[in-house]
């Protein structure tokens, strides 16, 4: 379970770092020039429109950024204008250093307030840092270069018609092509997982042929099966991108329209980045550190106010008895004999010991676990039993 989740995160990370674009030899040969720069600085403007029943949102976003591509340190300053409602949104100042994220306290407080995680938050330091304490992958320039080399060698088996006009590459995709591209990309990555660069894959993860086959079977069962449904659901969506790299300057613009029966999302982007021979970015010194575990406890404590904020999710149990048990740093899957009578779930002493390491007598109503220091919650949406401690 832990390995499968980590692999999924690695795939998502790769998509985020190099962009979700088809592999064209001339395109990647050009783009590699930018990824080999020491650093960049740039400016990006976005127009975002969201239209769903009873809600219309419109935002204008300006992003000023600087990146050190050798040390994997970035700084971004993000200004957001609420066009429809005119709400005052604080400027976001964000640093990243590998997997650590720094956020200015004004933006952090606004986020906490907006999401309802707390009515009042006091932060003495200038920045809050979310510390990626459990990340086993080293984020540096090597991982970026290796990811590019891995993608450069891809043969996705589809031609999406990228055009070259002078120094500009142009790509237009409809909704069917977007889904076909994503499907081909994911299938290639899963099939070639054992060929992923060493800097990108933690040493302790060794992928066997059986595990690759299992991941492909899971992908087919949970994703491929719904490809045609997704195409129909997103009918009318489209993507357009222009990319130009000349004289140590990269320019790009894109338009994304996602249409669904529930509403539409439109995002237009125009941006430029210029090469820097050196990019010195000084990280904040006045910092309040928050680990991933502390953030989870904060969120859990606000979502479930009747539970102590130190409460942690111990297990999720399906009605068929399959479960996921959470340790401090890993996960474990298994099955117990869950008996359902008159809408109540019962668990045996053996299964309680296996699942939670607690000794009970005989067969017990699962809510009786609360007598042993646990908290049992029914998730109506997911139809699962969640056990906390």
C-alpha positions in Angstrom: 0.0 0.0 0.0 2.7 2.5 1.0 4.7 1.7 -2.2 1.7 2.1 -4.4 0.8 5.5 -2.9 4.4 6.7 -3.1 4.6 5.7 -6.7 1.4 7.7 -7.4 2.9 10.7 -5.8 6.0 10.4 -7.8 4.0 10.3 -11.1 2.1 13.4 -10.0 5.3 15.1 -9.1 6.8 14.4 -12.5 3.7 15.8 -14.2 4.0 19.0 -12.1 7.7 19.5 -12.8 7.9 19.1 -16.5 4.4 19.9 -17.6 1.7 17.7 -19.2 2.7 17.9 -22.9 3.2 15.3 -25.6 6.7 14.2 -26.4 7.9 15.8 -29.7 11.6 15.4 -30.4 12.2 18.9 -31.6 10.0 20.4 -28.9 11.9 18.7 -26.1 15.3 19.5 -27.7 14.3 23.2 -27.5 12.8 23.0 -24.0 15.9 21.3 -22.6 17.8 24.5 -23.1 15.6 26.2 -20.5 15.7 23.4 -18.0 19.5 23.5 -18.1 19.6 27.2 -17.1 21.0 28.1 -13.6 17.9 30.1 -12.8 15.0 32.1 -14.2 12.8 35.0 -13.3 9.5 35.7 -14.8 6.0 37.1 -14.7 2.7 35.3 -15.5 -0.8 36.7 -15.8 -3.9 34.5 -15.4 -7.6 35.0 -16.0 -9.8 32.5 -14.2 -13.5 32.1 -14.7 -15.7 29.6 -12.9 -19.4 29.1 -13.7 -21.5 26.5 -11.9 -25.1 26.6 -10.8 -25.8 29.5 -8.4 -22.1 30.6 -8.5 -19.9 32.6 -10.8 -16.3 33.5 -9.9 -13.8 35.5 -11.8 -10.2 36.2 -10.8 -7.2 38.0 -12.2 -3.8 36.7 -11.0 -0.4 38.1 -11.4 2.6 35.9 -10.4 6.2 37.2 -10.2 8.7 34.5 -9.7 12.4 33.6 -9.4 13.9 30.1 -9.5 17.2 28.6 -8.7 17.1 25.5 -10.8 20.4 24.1 -9.4 19.5 24.2 -5.7 15.7 23.8 -6.3 14.8 27.0 -4.5 12.0 29.2 -5.7 10.3 32.5 -4.7 6.8 33.6 -5.9 4.7 36.6 -5.2 1.1 36.2 -6.1 -1.4 39.0 -6.4 -5.1 37.9 -6.8 -8.0 40.3 -7.7 -11.5 39.1 -7.1 -13.3 40.6 -10.1 -16.9 39.7 -9.3 -17.1 40.3 -5.5 -14.2 42.6 -5.0 -13.0 40.8 -1.9 -9.6 41.8 -0.5 -7.2 38.9 -0.9 -3.8 39.2 0.8 -0.7 39.0 -1.4 0.8 35.5 -1.2 4.6 35.3 -0.8 5.8 31.8 -1.1 9.2 30.1 -1.0 10.0 26.5 -1.8 13.2 24.7 -0.8 13.0 21.1 -2.0 9.8 19.7 -0.5 9.5 22.5 2.2 7.0 25.3 1.6 7.2 28.8 3.2 4.1 31.0 3.2 3.9 34.5 4.6 1.7 34.7 7.7 -0.8 37.1 6.2 -1.7 34.5 3.5 -1.5 31.6 6.0 -4.0 33.4 8.4 -6.3 34.2 5.5 -6.2 30.6 4.4 -7.0 29.3 7.8 -9.9 31.7 8.3 -11.4 31.1 4.8 -11.3 27.3 5.2 -12.8 27.5 8.7 -10.0 25.7 10.4 -10.0 28.3 13.2 -11.6 31.6 14.0 -8.4 33.2 15.3 -4.8 32.3 14.6 -1.8 34.0 16.1 1.6 33.7 14.4 4.5 35.7 15.7 6.9 34.8 12.9 6.8 36.3 9.5 6.5 33.0 7.7 5.0 29.6 8.2 6.9 26.6 6.9 5.2 23.3 6.0 8.0 20.8 6.5 8.0 17.8 4.2 9.4 15.5 6.9 8.3 12.3 5.4 9.6 12.9 1.9 12.1 10.2 0.9 12.9 11.8 -2.5 15.6 14.4 -2.7 14.4 17.4 -4.7 17.3 19.0 -6.5 18.4 19.7 -10.1 19.3 16.1 -10.7 15.7 14.9 -10.2 14.5 17.6 -12.8 17.1 16.6 -15.4 16.5 12.9 -14.9 12.7 13.4 -15.2 13.2 15.2 -18.5 15.5 12.5 -19.8 12.9 9.9 -18.9 10.1 11.8 -20.6 12.3 12.6 -23.6 12.6 8.9 -24.4 8.8 8.3 -24.3 6.9 6.8 -27.2 3.3 7.3 -26.4 2.1 5.9 -29.6 -0.2 8.8 -30.4 0.2 11.9 -32.7 -1.6 14.9 -31.3 -0.4 17.2 -34.1 1.9 19.6 -32.4 2.9 22.3 -35.0 6.1 24.4 -35.3 5.9 27.9 -36.7 9.3 29.4 -36.7 10.5 29.3 -33.1 7.0 28.7 -31.8 5.4 25.4 -31.0 1.6 25.2 -31.0 -0.7 22.5 -29.6 -4.5 22.3 -29.8 -6.3 19.5 -28.1 -10.0 18.7 -27.8 -11.5 16.8 -24.8 -11.1 13.4 -26.4 -7.4 14.1 -27.1 -6.8 15.4 -23.6 -8.1 12.1 -22.1 -6.2 10.0 -24.6 -3.0 11.9 -23.9 -3.4 11.5 -20.1 -4.2 7.8 -20.5 -1.2 7.1 -22.8 1.1 9.0 -20.4 0.0 7.1 -17.3 0.1 3.8 -19.1 3.7 4.4 -20.3 4.9 5.5 -16.9 3.3 2.5 -15.2 4.7 0.1 -17.8 8.2 1.6 -17.5 8.2 2.2 -13.7 11.3 0.0 -13.3 13.2 2.2 -15.7 12.5 5.4 -13.7 15.8 7.3 -12.8 17.4 6.4 -9.5 17.3 10.0 -8.3 13.5 10.0 -8.8 12.8 6.6 -7.2 13.8 5.9 -3.6 16.4 3.1 -3.3 14.1 1.0 -1.0 11.5 0.8 -3.8 12.2 -2.0 -6.2 9.4 -2.7 -8.8 8.8 -6.3 -9.8 7.0 -7.4 -13.0 4.2 -8.7 -10.8 3.8 -5.3 -9.1 3.8 -3.5 -12.4 1.1 -5.8 -13.7 -0.9 -5.3 -10.5 -0.7 -1.5 -10.9 -1.8 -1.7 -14.6 -4.7 -3.9 -13.6 -5.8 -1.4 -11.0 -5.4 1.4 -13.5 -7.6 -0.5 -16.0 -10.2 -1.3 -13.3 -10.5 2.2 -11.8 -9.5 4.5 -14.8 -9.5 2.9 -18.2 -13.0 1.5 -17.6 -14.4 5.0 -17.4 -12.5 6.6 -20.3 -15.5 6.8 -22.6 -17.6 8.1 -19.8 -15.0 10.8 -19.0 -14.9 11.8 -22.7 -18.7 12.3 -22.8 -18.6 14.1 -19.4 -16.0 16.6 -20.7 -17.3 17.0 -24.2 -16.6 20.5 -25.5 -13.5 21.0 -23.4 -10.3 22.1 -25.1 -6.7 23.1 -24.6 -4.4 25.4 -26.5 -0.7 26.2 -25.9 2.0 28.3 -27.6 5.6 28.0 -26.5 8.5 30.1 -27.8 12.2 30.0 -26.7 14.5 32.6 -28.2 17.5 34.6 -27.0 17.4 33.2 -23.4 13.7 34.1 -23.1 10.8 31.7 -22.8 7.3 32.9 -23.7 4.1 30.9 -23.4 0.4 31.4 -23.5 -2.4 28.9 -23.0 -6.1 28.6 -22.8 -7.9 25.8 -21.0 -11.7 25.3 -21.1 -13.1 22.5 -19.0 -16.8 21.9 -19.6 -18.9 19.5 -17.7 -22.7 19.1 -17.0 -22.0 20.7 -13.6 -20.4 23.9 -15.0 -17.3 25.4 -16.7 -13.8 26.4 -15.8 -11.8 28.7 -18.1 -8.2 29.6 -17.5 -6.2 31.9 -19.8 -2.4 32.3 -19.1 0.3 34.5 -20.6 3.8 34.4 -19.2 7.5 35.0 -19.8 10.7 33.7 -18.2 14.2 35.0 -18.8 17.5 33.2 -18.1 19.6 34.1 -15.1 23.3 33.3 -14.9 22.8 33.1 -11.1 19.8 33.1 -8.9 20.5 33.7 -5.2 17.3 33.4 -3.2 17.6 34.0 0.6 15.1 32.0 2.6 13.2 33.6 5.4 14.7 33.6 8.9 11.6 34.4 10.9 9.8 31.1 10.5 7.2 29.0 12.3 7.7 25.3 11.4 4.7 23.0 11.0 5.2 19.4 10.1 2.8 17.4 7.9 1.6 15.6 11.1 0.8 18.8 12.9 -1.1 20.2 9.9 -3.1 17.0 9.7 -3.9 17.2 13.4 -5.0 20.9 13.0 -7.3 20.1 10.1 -8.7 17.0 11.8 -9.3 18.9 15.0 -11.4 21.5 13.2 -13.3 19.1 10.9 -14.2 16.9 13.9 -14.4 19.3 16.8 -15.7 16.7 19.2 -12.5 14.8 18.9 -9.3 15.9 20.6 -6.9 17.6 18.2 -4.3 15.0 18.8 -6.6 12.3 17.5 -5.2 10.4 14.5 -6.8 8.3 11.9 -6.0 4.6 12.8 -8.0 2.7 10.2 -10.6 2.8 7.5 -12.8 -0.2 7.1 -15.1 -1.0 4.1 -18.4 -2.8 4.6 -16.9 -5.9 3.0 -14.3 -6.0 5.8 -11.3 -4.8 3.7 -9.3 -2.2 5.6 -6.4 0.2 5.5 -4.5 0.5 8.8 -2.3 3.6 9.3 1.0 3.5 11.1 3.3 6.4 11.8 5.1 6.2 8.5 3.3 3.5 6.5 0.1 1.8 5.6 -1.1 -1.8 5.8 -4.0 -3.4 3.9 -6.0 -6.5 5.0 -9.4 -8.0 5.7 -11.4 -8.7 8.8 -14.8 -10.4 9.2 -17.2 -7.5 9.6 -20.7 -8.6 10.5 -23.6 -6.3 9.7 -26.9 -6.7 11.5 -29.8 -4.2 11.5 -27.5 -1.4 10.4 -24.9 -2.1 13.0 -21.3 -3.4 12.5 -19.8 -6.0 14.7 -16.1 -7.0 15.1 -14.5 -10.1 16.6 -11.9 -10.0 19.4 -9.3 -11.5 16.9 -10.0 -8.8 14.4 -9.9 -6.0 16.9 -6.5 -7.2 18.0 -5.3 -7.4 14.4 -6.7 -4.1 13.4 -6.0 -1.9 16.4 -3.9 -4.0 18.8 -6.6 -3.9 21.5 -8.0 -6.8 23.4 -11.8 -7.1 23.6 -14.0 -9.9 24.7 -16.0 -12.0 22.1 -17.9 -10.2 19.3 -18.5 -6.5 20.0 -20.4 -3.7 18.3 -17.7 -1.7 16.6 -18.7 1.4 18.5 -17.8 -0.4 21.7 -14.2 0.3 20.7 -14.9 3.8 22.1 -14.7 2.2 25.6 -11.0 1.5 24.8 -10.0 5.0 23.9 -11.0 5.0 20.2 -13.5 7.2 18.3 -15.6 5.5 15.6 -17.1 7.6 12.8 -19.4 6.5 9.9 -18.5 8.2 6.6 -21.8 8.4 4.8 -20.4 9.7 1.5 -17.7 7.0 1.2 -19.7 4.3 3.0 -16.8 3.5 5.3 -16.1 3.2 9.0 -13.3 5.5 10.2 -11.6 4.7 13.5 -9.5 7.4 15.3 -7.4 7.6 18.5 
